[in-house]
Amino acid sequence: MKKTKLLSSAFSTNESQNYKARCFRSQNCNFLSTSKPCNRENGASHYPGSGNRRLSPPSMLRMVLARAIPLSAASTGLPKPLSPLFIGASRLATSSGDHVTDGGEDDPFSFPDHHQQQLPPDVTRGVDSVVAAAEANASNAADAARALDRCGAEASEPLVVAALARLRNSCAAAHAAFRWAAAQPGYAPGRRASHSMLAILAKHRHFDDARALLDEMRRASTASPAAVLLLIRRHCAARDVAGAVAAFRGLPTFGFRPGVAEFHGLLSALCRYKNVQDAEHLLMSSRKEFPFETKSFNIVLNGWCNIIGSVREAKRFWNSMGNLGIDRDVVSYGSMISCFSKSGSLDSVMKLFNRMKEAGIAPDRKVYNAVVYALAKGRCMEEAKMLVQTMEEEEVAPDTATFNSLIGPLCKARRVHQAMETFYAMLGRGLPPSVRTFHALLNVASRPIEVFDMLLKMKELRCEPEMDTYIMLIRKFCRWRQYECVEKLWSAMPANGLSPDRSAYIVLIHGLFLNGRLEEAAKYYEEMKAKGFAPEQKTQEMIQAWLAGRELAKASASGRSKDGSVSFRLPRK
């Protein structure tokens, strides 16, 4: 008997028909495809404790799936019907290009800054004035100070916090605005404003200025362990492990004793920025000061599993936990299951999932989400949907991440129609989509109108785009040669509370250059340098070669205008 028959025999045969019958009807989605049964290639499967033993994937996978997803689970797919409220509110294009609008602002690029909308009108105007003055003179601190003095804004904590949020990608402009505000009579930077400025300085690796600000915060009694931890994180992001540890050891100078919570914060920061080997060494060498506990090991295990993504190192550290007598909890199992899930080892995921339940550890939502993702990624979509049913039977409510675990693999498999059906099923449950949800759907959009539809849906649901959203769309519109859309996206960033960062400039410059928009690419190149962003070597070489060619063309044209002949003589340097 074929493997696909063996797997599908454990589930209702009506599932696929019910699933397709409820698909959202949209004429511009012509990607409907039948749900493929789980079909995986033969190979060896490894899991903690299994050694090098080879397993039979067809029989083993069938067995572990049957054990993990009980036959009593209702096989009705995603059970709740689509809500007419959400279907009616959508703005989807038909094949003829007609649209149904939701009655709101019909500008897909405009996402109002909801945080700034909550400010009083005079404060909002002040924020705009401060941001404009600081950005226009970011390259010269003295000019920026004079422009800010003339801007007419009155410094206050809400104004400074909002202005710094807008200026966070331009360190010089943000620092100028903060210094101007701190010098105003009647205002002293509070904890929120100081933390915001500290985060910007540390993000741009101005660590001397950040430490000076931290000293000022200590004198003003606005310093906190969170501020020091923020500095630690940025040292870790810069791969400055020594600086991070020094900041941790310097906590007593600010009146704080390094405790277990701060130690866990240091370990988390090291792991988050891929310094997992250093985090493991620090954990093992600090046993006397911070006795071993499961949470400390879980932080490092998660680093190997989900940050580095090394199955080999994760299994080694997992075994070390057992050898040292460290109890494994649901977080430990969740990290390992997530690691196997991302590596595509569905067999190992299901075996470890079953072993976890046999050990009496109830799966939490994160574990279920990782298993759902592994099943969906392995093209076992029906089994993934049934596991969602099992979650509900176990009183573990699916969340946005659960549906993202289905939508992401569906989009990667180009099963866009089913991804959209799952998206609207999520809305029908009242679950808000995340930026990650929209990124998956935007990534598979094949026409500009589909992008506009998703952007308007984001706006309707108040899911604000991130810088990565704009970078993805700029790259996509450049590929489609939709330059007007590129310009609108770029100009919409400041209005949406974002300032272009280095990556955004590089994507825009390359997109314009490769499409022959050379003058515009050069203009944004100069603007990027003026803001203090270092260009990539490839970008610099590309622009410099074009500038040299333009000068040669000018010299050649000048030679022709003098004697009517073509001159190939290069101008002397």
ABEGO torsion letter per residue (X at the ends): XBAAAAAAAABBAAAAAAAAAABBBBAABAABBBBBBBBBBBEBBBBBGAEABBBBAAAAAAAAAAAABBAABBBAEBABBBBAAAAAABBBBBAAGBBBBAGBBABAABBBBAAAAABBAAAAAAAAAAAAAAAAAAABAAAAAAAAAAAGBBBBAAAAAAAAAAAAABAAAAAAAAAAAAABBGBBBBAAAAAAAAAAAAAAGBAAAAAAAAAAAAAAGABBAAAAAAAAAAAAAAGBAAAAAAAAAAAAAAGBBBBAAAAAAAAAAAAAAGAAAAAAAAAAAAAAABBBBAAAAAAAAAAAAAAAGBAAAAAAAAAAAAAAGBBBBAAAAAAAAAAAAAAGBAAAAAAAAAAAAAAGBBBBAAAAAAAAAAAAAAGBAAAAAAAAAAAAAAGBBBBAAAAAAAAAAAAAAGBAAAAAAAAAAAAAAGBBBBAAAAAAAAAABABAAAAAAAAAAAAAAGBBBBAAAAAAAAAAAAAAGBAAAAAAAAAAAAAAGBBBBAAAAAAAAAAAAAAGBAAAAAAAAAAAAAAGBBBBAAAAAAAAAAAAAAAAAAAAAAAAAAAGBBBABBBBX
